[in-house]
Amino acid sequence: MKPFKTGVTLSATVVLFYVLCTLVWMVLPEPFMNFMNALFHGLDFRRLQTGEPVSWWSVTYPAFVFAVWFFAAGAFFAWLHNSFRGET
């Protein structure tokens, strides 16, 4: 595994899913909340809603944080995988 390529792939995947999740939430907020509550065994995500409008910053900043964090996680995963296989 190539650490850089694995990091970029994981990062891009997470950011894409984050953006898709955000779009679905913006278009279908009530069905989305029902889905999230069901997905997390009844945990009520409606309590997290603030009623404030969604801004570009509130979407792009978390996407940037996810991109950096999951790049690091993917690169580390590939490095660790290679280390266990003796390919460092």
Secondary structure as UniProt FT lines:
FT   HELIX           3..27
FT   HELIX           29..39
FT   TURN            40..42
FT   HELIX           45..48
FT   HELIX           56..85
//
